[in-house]
Amino acid sequence: MAQLRPVELKLIDEITGMSSGYVLDFTNATFSEFFRAEVGVDIYDDAYAIDGSSKGKRLRAFLQVAQTTAIIKALVALWEYRESGRISGGRVENIRDAHQRLSAIVERLGGDALPCHASSAVPQSKPALSTPEPSIIRKLEEQFLSLHGLAAQARGYAFEGFLTAYFGAWGMQARGGFRVDGEQIDGSFQHDGATYLVEAKWHSEPTGAATLHAFQGKVEERPNWTRGLFVSYEGFTNPGLRAFTARRIILMDGMDIYDALHRSIPLPNIIMEKARHASEYKNAFERVRTLFPD
């Protein structure tokens, strides 16, 4: 029986998204069919429900109790399935050295090296980020400060529009708000190979845990390369931050935006540092002025 190390399970989780309860883009039916065809295993057997019945929990249980040969088959097949979807969708690899690191796990277990697709070994080119002129940053700062004078409802819509313009100024392929099957998304942008969904709130009170959990649910229902940015002008309640465990989500408030604009800190750098800080310290809300001290 294989003994996967915690650090190895962490990488497999990054690749498959299993900690969310989902696995890649599988439905229950396709997940079952995949394991039967590729591994020769009934993943919905009770043996793999020791920690819960979701796809992610079943995969984790399988990796802990299955025979080594079956685990090798599953890891290879999951990688090939993921790569097929990633390449056909034109998505860049957003996990550092994913192929090399997963291949090392498979080889340690006694399997052959993972197949190497050309576009997984060589990063795909990314659209060049633009650097806005200082005059554009100043206009954005003025636009942001002018929002205070608007009525509450108008200010909410204007805030969403401002954020779209802000992301767009940095060449982040920003889109405005849209609806999907009755679900409201306040916007989106591209950064470092990931699609970020945006939630924008300008209320009179800080945002609490329930609203954060609702947005996280929207993100977790989507493919595992999806991330989320929640922007709450009034910030977040301390109890809400303590009660919320962020997964694939980072947080900003109005002070963050002001500091970024007033000090002309590149927005892509802020997203990168917030994401890194969230990964390293399990803290999705660290202020810009802390991450970028004078």
GUVO-597660 format. One record per atom (N, C-alpha, C): x, y, z. Coordinates in steps of 0.1 Angstrom, whole numbers, padded with zeros to 4 digits, always signed. Layout:
BEGIN
XYZ
...
***
This chain:
BEGIN
+0008-0012+0000
+0000+0000+0000
+0009+0012+0000
+0005+0022-0008
+0013+0034-0010
+0012+0043+0003
+0023+0050+0006
+0022+0060+0017
+0026+0073+0011
+0016+0081+0007
+0019+0094+0001
+0022+0104+0013
+0032+0112+0011
+0036+0121+0021
+0026+0133+0021
+0025+0140+0032
+0016+0152+0033
+0019+0162+0022
+0032+0164+0019
+0035+0174+0009
+0031+0169-0005
+0031+0156-0007
+0027+0151-0020
+0012+0152-0021
+0005+0149-0011
-0010+0151-0011
-0014+0166-0014
-0006+0175-0008
-0008+0189-0010
-0007+0192-0025
+0003+0187-0032
+0005+0190-0046
-0007+0184-0054
-0011+0172-0051
-0022+0165-0058
-0035+0173-0056
-0036+0179-0044
-0048+0187-0041
-0047+0200-0050
-0035+0206-0051
-0034+0218-0060
-0038+0215-0074
-0034+0203-0079
-0036+0199-0093
-0051+0195-0095
-0057+0189-0086
-0071+0183-0088
-0081+0192-0081
-0078+0200-0071
-0088+0207-0064
-0096+0199-0054
-0091+0188-0050
-0099+0178-0042
-0103+0184-0028
-0096+0193-0023
-0100+0198-0009
-0113+0206-0010
-0117+0211-0022
-0129+0218-0024
-0141+0208-0024
-0139+0195-0024
-0150+0185-0026
-0152+0181-0040
-0146+0189-0049
-0147+0186-0063
-0134+0180-0068
-0134+0174-0080
-0122+0170-0086
-0122+0174-0101
-0113+0184-0104
-0112+0189-0118
-0126+0193-0122
-0131+0189-0134
-0145+0193-0138
-0154+0181-0139
-0151+0171-0131
-0159+0158-0132
-0172+0161-0125
-0183+0154-0131
-0195+0152-0124
-0195+0139-0117
-0205+0136-0109
-0205+0123-0102
-0204+0112-0112
-0212+0113-0123
-0212+0102-0133
-0199+0101-0140
-0193+0112-0145
-0181+0111-0153
-0169+0107-0144
-0170+0111-0131
-0159+0106-0121
-0160+0091-0120
-0172+0086-0118
-0173+0071-0117
-0168+0064-0130
-0172+0069-0141
-0168+0063-0154
-0153+0064-0156
-0147+0075-0152
-0133+0077-0154
-0125+0066-0146
-0129+0065-0133
-0122+0055-0125
-0124+0041-0129
-0136+0038-0134
-0138+0024-0139
-0129+0021-0151
-0129+0031-0160
-0122+0029-0173
-0107+0030-0171
-0102+0039-0164
-0088+0042-0163
-0080+0034-0152
-0088+0031-0141
-0081+0025-0129
-0087+0011-0126
-0099+0008-0131
-0105-0004-0128
-0110-0005-0114
-0115+0007-0109
-0119+0008-0095
-0133+0015-0095
-0142+0010-0086
-0154+0017-0083
-0152+0027-0072
-0150+0039-0076
-0147+0050-0067
-0158+0053-0057
-0170+0048-0061
-0182+0050-0052
-0184+0038-0043
-0174+0029-0042
-0175+0019-0032
-0174+0025-0018
-0180+0019-0008
-0180+0025+0006
-0166+0026+0011
-0156+0018+0006
-0143+0019+0011
-0136+0032+0009
-0142+0040+0000
-0136+0053-0003
-0145+0065+0003
-0154+0061+0012
-0162+0071+0018
-0159+0073+0033
-0147+0069+0037
-0144+0069+0051
-0143+0083+0057
-0141+0094+0048
-0141+0107+0053
-0152+0116+0048
-0161+0110+0040
-0171+0118+0034
-0174+0113+0020
-0185+0117+0014
-0190+0112+0001
-0187+0121-0011
-0181+0132-0009
-0178+0141-0021
-0168+0135-0029
-0167+0140-0042
-0156+0134-0051
-0142+0137-0045
-0140+0149-0040
-0127+0152-0034
-0123+0143-0022
-0133+0141-0013
-0130+0132-0002
-0128+0118-0006
-0135+0113-0016
-0133+0100-0021
-0119+0098-0027
-0115+0108-0035
-0102+0107-0041
-0091+0107-0030
-0092+0116-0020
-0082+0116-0009
-0082+0102-0002
-0094+0096+0001
-0094+0083+0007
-0088+0073-0002
-0091+0073-0015
-0085+0064-0024
-0069+0064-0023
-0064+0077-0023
-0050+0078-0023
-0043+0073-0010
-0051+0072+0000
-0046+0068+0013
-0047+0053+0015
-0057+0046+0008
-0060+0032+0012
-0058+0022+0000
-0057+0028-0012
-0056+0019-0024
-0042+0013-0026
-0042+0002-0034
-0029-0004-0037
-0021+0006-0046
-0007+0004-0045
+0002+0014-0051
+0000+0014-0066
-0002+0002-0072
-0004+0002-0087
-0016+0010-0091
-0027+0009-0083
-0039+0016-0087
-0037+0031-0085
-0030+0035-0075
-0027+0050-0073
-0019+0055-0084
-0009+0048-0089
-0001+0052-0100
-0010+0054-0112
-0018+0044-0115
-0027+0045-0127
-0036+0058-0126
-0041+0060-0114
-0050+0072-0112
-0043+0085-0114
-0031+0086-0108
-0023+0099-0109
-0020+0102-0124
-0015+0091-0131
-0012+0093-0145
-0024+0097-0153
-0035+0090-0151
-0048+0093-0158
-0053+0107-0155
-0053+0111-0142
-0058+0124-0138
-0049+0135-0145
-0036+0133-0145
-0028+0142-0151
-0031+0144-0166
-0032+0133-0173
-0035+0133-0188
-0048+0140-0190
-0058+0137-0182
-0072+0143-0183
-0071+0158-0181
-0064+0162-0171
-0062+0176-0168
-0055+0183-0179
-0044+0177-0184
-0036+0183-0195
-0044+0185-0208
-0052+0175-0211
-0060+0175-0223
-0069+0187-0222
-0076+0189-0211
-0085+0200-0210
-0078+0214-0209
-0066+0214-0203
-0059+0227-0202
-0054+0231-0215
-0048+0222-0223
-0042+0225-0236
-0053+0229-0246
-0064+0221-0246
-0074+0224-0256
-0081+0237-0253
-0081+0241-0240
-0087+0254-0236
-0078+0266-0237
-0065+0263-0241
-0055+0274-0242
-0051+0280-0229
-0052+0272-0218
-0048+0278-0205
-0034+0275-0201
-0028+0285-0195
-0014+0283-0191
-0013+0275-0178
-0002+0269-0176
+0000+0262-0163
+0002+0271-0152
-0006+0271-0141
-0005+0280-0130
+0001+0274-0117
+0006+0262-0118
+0012+0256-0107
+0027+0253-0110
+0036+0259-0102
+0050+0259-0106
+0055+0244-0106
+0061+0241-0117
+0068+0228-0119
+0058+0216-0117
+0045+0218-0120
+0035+0208-0117
+0039+0194-0123
+0043+0194-0136
+0046+0182-0143
+0058+0175-0136
+0069+0182-0134
+0081+0176-0128
+0078+0171-0114
+0071+0178-0106
+0068+0174-0092
+0059+0162-0091
+0048+0162-0100
+0039+0150-0099
+0046+0138-0105
+0054+0140-0115
+0062+0129-0121
+0071+0123-0111
+0077+0131-0103
+0086+0126-0092
+0078+0117-0082
+0066+0121-0079
+0058+0112-0070
+0055+0099-0077
+0051+0099-0089
+0047+0087-0096
+0060+0078-0097
+0071+0083-0100
+0083+0075-0101
+0087+0070-0087
+0086+0078-0077
+0089+0073-0064
+0080+0061-0060
+0068+0061-0065
+0059+0049-0062
+0062+0037-0071
+0071+0039-0081
+0075+0028-0089
+0069+0028-0103
+0063+0039-0107
+0058+0041-0120
+0067+0048-0130
+0064+0049-0142
+0072+0055-0152
+0069+0070-0151
+0078+0078-0157
+0077+0093-0157
+0064+0097-0164
+0058+0107-0160
+0046+0112-0167
+0049+0116-0181
+0039+0114-0190
+0041+0119-0204
+0042+0134-0204
+0051+0139-0212
+0054+0153-0212
+0048+0159-0225
+0037+0167-0224
+0032+0174-0235
+0040+0187-0238
+0041+0191-0250
+0049+0202-0253
+0045+0214-0246
+0032+0217-0245
+0028+0229-0238
+0028+0229-0223
+0031+0217-0218
+0032+0216-0203
+0047+0218-0199
+0056+0215-0208
+0070+0217-0205
+0075+0231-0208
+0069+0238-0217
+0072+0252-0221
+0061+0261-0218
+0062+0270-0209
+0050+0279-0206
+0046+0286-0218
+0032+0287-0219
+0027+0295-0231
+0029+0310-0228
+0030+0317-0239
+0031+0331-0238
+0019+0337-0232
+0020+0348-0224
+0009+0355-0218
+0007+0368-0224
-0005+0374-0225
-0006+0387-0230
+0002+0397-0221
+0009+0406-0228
+0017+0415-0220
+0008+0425-0212
+0012+0427-0200
+0005+0436-0191
+0009+0450-0195
+0000+0459-0196
+0003+0473-0199
+0006+0480-0186
+0014+0491-0187
+0016+0500-0176
+0010+0513-0179
+0000+0517-0172
-0007+0529-0175
+0001+0541-0172
-0001+0552-0180
+0005+0565-0178
+0002+0570-0164
+0011+0578-0158
+0008+0584-0145
-0005+0592-0145
-0008+0598-0157
-0021+0606-0157
-0033+0597-0156
-0032+0585-0161
-0044+0576-0160
-0046+0572-0145
-0035+0569-0138
-0035+0565-0124
-0042+0577-0116
-0038+0589-0119
-0043+0601-0112
-0058+0602-0115
-0062+0600-0127
-0077+0600-0131
-0084+0590-0123
-0078+0578-0122
-0085+0567-0115
-0086+0570-0100
-0076+0576-0095
-0077+0581-0081
-0088+0591-0079
-0089+0600-0088
-0099+0610-0087
-0113+0604-0088
-0114+0594-0098
-0127+0587-0099
-0131+0580-0087
-0121+0573-0081
-0124+0566-0069
-0128+0575-0057
-0122+0586-0055
-0125+0595-0045
-0139+0602-0047
-0143+0604-0060
-0155+0610-0063
-0167+0601-0060
-0165+0588-0058
-0176+0579-0056
-0183+0582-0042
-0176+0588-0033
-0181+0591-0020
-0194+0600-0021
-0194+0608-0031
-0205+0618-0032
-0218+0612-0038
-0218+0600-0042
-0229+0594-0049
-0239+0588-0039
-0252+0586-0043
-0262+0579-0035
-0258+0564-0035
-0263+0557-0024
-0258+0544-0021
-0259+0534-0033
-0271+0534-0040
-0273+0524-0051
-0264+0528-0063
-0264+0541-0066
-0256+0545-0077
-0241+0543-0075
-0237+0545-0062
-0223+0543-0059
-0219+0528-0060
-0228+0519-0057
-0225+0505-0059
-0222+0501-0073
-0231+0506-0082
-0228+0503-0097
-0216+0510-0102
-0214+0523-0097
-0202+0530-0101
-0189+0524-0096
-0190+0518-0084
-0178+0511-0078
-0174+0499-0087
-0184+0491-0092
-0181+0480-0101
-0175+0485-0114
-0180+0496-0119
-0174+0502-0131
-0160+0507-0129
-0158+0513-0118
-0144+0518-0115
-0135+0506-0114
-0138+0495-0108
-0129+0484-0107
-0126+0478-0120
-0136+0477-0129
-0134+0472-0143
-0124+0481-0150
-0125+0494-0148
-0116+0503-0155
-0102+0502-0149
-0101+0500-0135
-0089+0499-0128
-0081+0486-0133
-0088+0475-0134
-0081+0462-0139
-0077+0464-0153
-0086+0470-0161
-0084+0472-0175
-0072+0481-0178
-0069+0491-0169
-0058+0500-0171
-0045+0493-0171
-0045+0481-0163
-0032+0474-0162
-0032+0462-0172
-0041+0462-0182
-0040+0452-0192
-0044+0438-0187
-0053+0437-0178
-0057+0425-0172
-0070+0419-0178
-0073+0423-0190
-0084+0417-0197
-0097+0417-0189
-0100+0429-0183
-0111+0430-0174
-0125+0430-0181
-0134+0424-0175
-0148+0424-0179
-0157+0429-0168
-0168+0436-0172
-0177+0441-0163
-0187+0430-0157
-0196+0434-0149
-0206+0425-0143
-0214+0417-0153
-0218+0405-0149
-0226+0397-0158
-0234+0387-0149
-0244+0381-0155
-0252+0371-0148
-0251+0357-0155
-0251+0347-0147
-0250+0333-0152
-0261+0325-0145
-0271+0321-0152
-0282+0313-0145
-0287+0320-0133
-0289+0333-0133
-0295+0340-0122
-0284+0344-0112
-0272+0340-0113
-0261+0343-0104
-0254+0355-0108
-0253+0365-0100
-0246+0378-0103
-0231+0377-0100
-0223+0380-0110
-0209+0382-0109
-0205+0396-0112
-0198+0403-0103
-0196+0417-0105
-0185+0421-0115
-0177+0411-0120
-0167+0413-0129
-0157+0402-0129
-0147+0403-0138
-0136+0393-0138
-0124+0399-0145
-0113+0393-0143
-0100+0397-0149
-0091+0385-0150
-0080+0386-0158
-0070+0376-0160
-0058+0380-0153
-0051+0371-0146
-0038+0374-0140
-0031+0361-0138
-0018+0360-0143
-0009+0349-0141
-0015+0336-0144
-0023+0335-0155
-0028+0323-0160
-0041+0319-0153
-0046+0327-0144
-0059+0324-0137
-0070+0334-0141
-0082+0330-0140
-0093+0339-0141
-0098+0342-0127
-0099+0355-0124
-0104+0360-0111
-0118+0365-0113
-0127+0360-0105
-0140+0366-0104
-0140+0377-0093
-0148+0387-0095
-0148+0399-0086
-0161+0400-0079
-0160+0402-0066
-0172+0406-0059
-0169+0420-0053
-0178+0430-0055
-0175+0444-0051
-0187+0448-0042
-0183+0453-0030
-0193+0458-0020
-0189+0471-0015
-0198+0481-0015
-0196+0494-0009
-0208+0496+0000
-0208+0490+0012
-0219+0491+0021
-0214+0500+0033
-0223+0503+0041
-0220+0512+0053
-0213+0505+0064
-0213+0491+0063
-0207+0483+0074
-0197+0473+0068
-0187+0469+0076
-0178+0459+0071
-0185+0446+0067
-0179+0439+0058
-0184+0426+0053
-0182+0415+0063
-0192+0406+0065
-0191+0395+0075
-0188+0382+0068
-0187+0371+0076
-0184+0358+0071
-0194+0352+0061
-0207+0355+0064
-0217+0349+0055
-0216+0353+0041
-0213+0366+0039
-0211+0371+0025
-0198+0365+0019
-0188+0364+0026
-0175+0358+0021
-0178+0344+0017
-0185+0336+0026
-0187+0322+0022
-0196+0321+0010
-0205+0330+0008
-0214+0329-0004
-0205+0332-0017
-0196+0341-0016
-0188+0343-0028
-0178+0332-0030
-0173+0326-0019
-0164+0315-0021
-0171+0303-0027
-0184+0302-0024
-0192+0291-0031
-0192+0293-0046
-0194+0305-0050
-0194+0308-0065
-0181+0304-0071
-0170+0307-0065
-0156+0304-0070
-0154+0288-0070
-0158+0282-0059
-0155+0267-0058
-0164+0259-0067
-0175+0265-0073
-0183+0258-0082
-0177+0258-0096
-0166+0265-0098
-0160+0266-0111
-0147+0259-0112
-0141+0257-0124
-0128+0250-0125
-0118+0255-0116
-0108+0246-0112
-0099+0249-0102
-0088+0260-0106
-0088+0264-0118
-0080+0276-0121
-0086+0289-0119
-0099+0289-0114
-0106+0301-0111
-0102+0306-0097
-0100+0319-0096
-0097+0325-0083
-0108+0336-0080
-0107+0342-0069
-0117+0352-0065
-0110+0364-0058
-0115+0376-0061
-0111+0388-0054
-0123+0395-0049
-0124+0396-0036
-0135+0402-0029
-0130+0416-0024
-0137+0427-0030
-0133+0440-0026
-0145+0446-0018
-0142+0449-0006
-0152+0455+0003
-0147+0469+0008
-0153+0479+0003
-0148+0493+0006
-0146+0495+0021
-0156+0490+0029
-0155+0492+0044
-0147+0481+0051
-0141+0473+0043
-0133+0462+0049
-0142+0450+0054
-0136+0443+0064
-0142+0431+0069
-0142+0430+0084
-0153+0424+0089
-0154+0423+0104
-0143+0414+0109
-0138+0416+0121
-0128+0407+0127
-0134+0393+0130
-0146+0393+0135
-0152+0379+0136
-0154+0372+0123
-0157+0380+0113
-0159+0374+0099
-0146+0368+0094
-0135+0375+0096
-0122+0370+0091
-0118+0358+0099
-0121+0358+0112
-0117+0346+0120
-0126+0334+0116
-0138+0336+0112
-0147+0325+0109
-0146+0320+0094
-0138+0328+0086
-0137+0324+0072
-0124+0319+0069
-0124+0307+0062
-0111+0301+0057
-0111+0303+0042
-0102+0311+0037
-0102+0314+0023
-0096+0303+0015
-0102+0300+0004
-0097+0290-0005
-0098+0297-0019
-0087+0300-0025
-0086+0305-0039
-0092+0319-0039
-0092+0326-0027
-0098+0340-0027
-0089+0349-0019
-0087+0361-0024
-0080+0372-0017
-0089+0383-0015
-0086+0392-0005
-0095+0403-0001
-0088+0416-0002
-0096+0427-0006
-0091+0440-0006
-0101+0449+0001
-0097+0461+0006
-0107+0471+0011
-0104+0484+0004
-0111+0494+0008
-0110+0508+0002
-0096+0514+0005
-0091+0511+0017
-0078+0517+0020
-0067+0511+0011
-0068+0498+0008
-0059+0491-0001
-0059+0498-0015
-0071+0501-0020
-0072+0508-0033
-0066+0522-0033
-0069+0529-0022
-0064+0543-0021
-0049+0542-0021
-0043+0533-0012
-0028+0532-0011
-0022+0529-0025
-0029+0519-0031
-0023+0515-0044
-0023+0526-0054
-0034+0534-0055
-0035+0545-0065
-0026+0556-0061
-0026+0560-0048
-0019+0572-0044
-0004+0570-0045
+0000+0557-0043
+0015+0554-0043
+0019+0548-0056
+0009+0547-0066
+0012+0541-0079
+0018+0527-0078
+0013+0519-0069
+0018+0505-0068
+0011+0497-0079
+0019+0490-0087
+0013+0482-0098
+0003+0472-0093
-0009+0472-0098
-0020+0463-0094
-0016+0448-0095
-0010+0444-0107
-0006+0430-0108
+0003+0426-0096
+0012+0434-0092
+0021+0431-0081
+0013+0429-0068
+0002+0437-0066
-0006+0436-0054
-0013+0423-0054
-0019+0419-0065
-0026+0406-0066
-0016+0395-0063
-0005+0395-0069
+0005+0385-0067
+0009+0384-0052
+0012+0395-0046
+0017+0395-0032
+0006+0391-0022
-0007+0395-0025
-0018+0390-0017
-0020+0375-0018
-0019+0370-0030
-0021+0356-0032
-0010+0348-0025
+0003+0353-0027
+0014+0346-0020
+0012+0346-0005
+0009+0358+0000
+0007+0359+0015
-0004+0350+0020
-0015+0349+0012
-0026+0340+0016
-0021+0326+0016
-0013+0322+0007
-0008+0308+0006
+0002+0305+0017
+0010+0314+0020
+0021+0312+0030
+0016+0313+0044
+0007+0323+0047
+0003+0326+0061
-0012+0323+0063
-0019+0317+0054
-0033+0315+0055
-0041+0327+0059
-0037+0338+0053
-0043+0351+0056
-0046+0358+0043
-0059+0358+0039
-0063+0364+0026
-0064+0379+0027
-0064+0385+0038
-0065+0399+0039
-0053+0405+0047
-0043+0408+0039
-0032+0416+0045
-0032+0429+0037
-0031+0440+0044
-0032+0453+0038
-0020+0456+0028
-0023+0464+0018
-0013+0468+0008
-0002+0476+0015
-0005+0484+0025
+0006+0492+0032
+0015+0483+0040
+0010+0471+0044
+0019+0462+0051
+0027+0454+0041
+0021+0450+0030
+0028+0442+0020
+0038+0450+0012
+0035+0463+0011
+0044+0473+0004
+0048+0484+0013
+0056+0482+0023
+0059+0493+0032
+0067+0504+0025
+0066+0516+0030
+0073+0527+0024
+0088+0525+0025
***
